[in-house]
Amino acid sequence: MAPKVATRELTDRVILIEGWYGDVALNLIYVRDQGILLDTSTSGMIKDIVGELGMPKLAIVTHPHEDHAGGSRFLADNGVEVVSHELAKAFLHNAQVNVDHFFPVRFRRCFSQDYADSFVKSYMGFIGSPRITRVFKGSFEAGGVKCIEAFGHAPGTIVCIADGVMFTSDAVQGTGLKGSSTTDSIPQISSIEDYLVTLNRLMRIKVNSIVPAHNFLPYGKRVLEGDEAYSFLQSSVDAVLRLLEISESILSKPATLCEFAEELLRQYGVKRGLYPQALITANAILNFYRRRGVLSVVSEGDVEVYKLA
């Protein structure tokens, strides 16, 4: 049987761990001379990684989502120090808190009860019982690995750099995710402003290569080198501008969050139906316009209808 994870050397110190999350690539980084693992994958996949590379000495969680923090409990229970940004830990208090932040009740109203229940069950299975043993704010450095705040995708997101390799995890989303008809997606952004600040900051950092967590477009590759790395960052800015341009057209007429997200996907060119992560981005766009005082909101009961003023 083929191994569930594969590894390859990127530098003398840095090893790329190649895994899968459904039909989407899932990448992690291991700094072998220091025993530092960047991200912990899911509660199930982490055991395959440890079987391949051994137990790390230190694990750094880049943000509080199930495919990046799910293995934290297994590592912590085996004596590994698990570090995250203080904001990430707050959202990793337990599986229920984590899924409620990722897929709140108001988002679930856009789907059938069966779909919502199935998604929550699956998500909670992957996240398991997360555990962070140490936190930081601002930046963190250990064993030649430097991690900095890179908010925008999710609260408490960080980017880590080791030996000229920048592991952006999900902090940089390119033009979206490349998968199948059930996993293609727009960039997942929780704060438009924070995301643009992150992209601007990362563009000023010189590295040899970038490793995103997934096979984000336009390249859909596990490792981006040379011009590809900085083109990837610029394409992420361009994707935000395109999403905002589409949004202005959609919101010229009143729309609920569900309707807005569905139309955003359609006009962006994603052929799959509405999915929970798309609502995160749609909500971030609404908040972007709300903070600028240009969004009209009409409420009736628990339903809000939005339109650009």
C-alpha positions, -999 to +999 in steps of 0.1 A: +000+000+000+013+035-009+024+056+021-001+082+033+026+109+035+058+114+015+088+136+022+115+154+002+144+176+010+141+213+002+174+223+019+199+206+041+177+214+071+141+217+057+120+187+047+087+191+029+059+167+042+035+159+014+001+147+024-035+149+013-067+164+027-094+147+007-083+154-029-064+186-020-027+187-013-017+193+024+018+204+030+038+206+063+074+215+070+099+197+092+132+213+103+151+182+110+182+195+128+160+211+154+131+186+154+106+214+147+073+206+129+053+234+112+016+226+115+002+194+130-023+183+102-054+164+113-059+141+143-055+111+121-027+122+097-003+132+124+003+096+134+014+089+098+038+118+099+053+107+133+056+072+119+076+086+089+098+112+107+096+103+144+083+125+172+092+162+169+106+182+198+085+213+190+054+218+169+041+252+157+004+256+147+000+282+120-037+288+126-068+273+142-083+251+115-088+214+116-063+204+089-036+224+107-043+220+144-060+186+145-028+167+155-019+191+183-035+169+211-016+137+200+017+156+200+011+173+233+000+140+249+034+126+238+054+153+255+058+176+225+057+214+231+029+227+209+031+265+202+006+289+186-003+325+185-023+335+215-053+343+193-052+309+177-052+292+210-084+311+220-102+296+190-087+261+198-102+260+233-121+228+223-136+212+192-171+228+198-157+263+201-135+258+170-163+246+148-186+274+160-161+300+150-155+283+116-191+274+108-214+295+131-251+288+134-261+317+111-240+302+083-257+268+088-291+284+079-278+285+042-278+247+041-301+218+048-300+205+083-285+172+071-257+189+053-249+212+083-249+182+107-227+162+084-202+190+080-200+197+117-195+160+125-167+157+099-150+189+110-150+179+147-136+145+138-106+161+121-099+187+148-102+161+176-094+177+210-068+204+202-042+213+228-017+242+228+009+242+255+026+276+249+015+308+232+032+339+219+021+372+204+038+393+178+065+370+166+082+338+177+116+323+170+132+290+178+160+269+163+164+293+134+127+292+126+111+327+127+073+330+128+054+363+123+018+375+125+000+371+091-036+376+099-064+377+073-071+341+066-080+335+102-074+351+136-039+341+150-025+330+116+013+331+113+039+325+086+072+308+094+105+310+076+134+285+079+166+283+058+152+306+031+119+287+029+087+306+037+059+283+049+028+304+043+003+277+053-031+292+045-020+328+051-016+333+013-044+319-009-035+328-044-066+329-067-082+300-049-079+263-043-074+237-070-091+205-064-121+188-079-157+199-087-164+195-050-133+213-036-125+242-060-129+274-041-124+311-038-097+324-014-108+319+022-105+353+040-118+363+074-106+400+072-100+418+039-079+445+056-057+421+076-052+399+045-040+428+024-016+440+052-002+405+054+004+402+016+021+436+016+044+426+045+053+393+030+062+409-004+090+427+014+106+396+028+133+380+006+132+341+005+143+314-019+110+296-020+074+296-007+055+265+004+017+270+007-003+245+027-024+235-003-023+236-041-035+271-045-038+286-080-024+300-102+004+274-099-012+246-080+022+234-068+036+224-035+068+245-038+071+279-055+105+291-064+120+323-078+095+345-097+067+321-090+069+329-052+063+366-057+038+362-085+018+340-061+017+369-036+007+394-063-020+370-076-034+370-041-038+407-041-054+406-076-079+380-064-091+403-035-095+431-060-115+409-083-137+396-054-144+432-044-153+442-080-177+413-083-192+421-049-200+457-059-219+444-089-239+419-068-246+443-039-261+469-063-293+450-054-304+437-020-291+402-011-289+380+020-256+365+030-265+332+015-276+348-018-245+370-019-221+341-013-238+319-040-236+347-066-200+355-056-190+319-064-209+319-097-194+351-110-158+342-098-161+310-118-164+284-091-188+257-104-195+239-072-224+248-050-223+269-018-199+256+009-192+269+044-158+285+037-172+307+010-195+322+036-164+333+056-151+353+027-185+367+018-190+378+054-155+394+054-164+414+023-197+426+039-177+436+070-152+455+048-180+476+033-198+479+066-167+494+083-165+520+054-200+530+061-212+522+026-233+491+034-270+493+039-284+466+062-321+459+066-331+434+094-363+414+099-362+388+126-329+369+124-324+377+087-303+406+073-304+419+037-274+439+024-270+465-003-243+490-011-255+525-004 
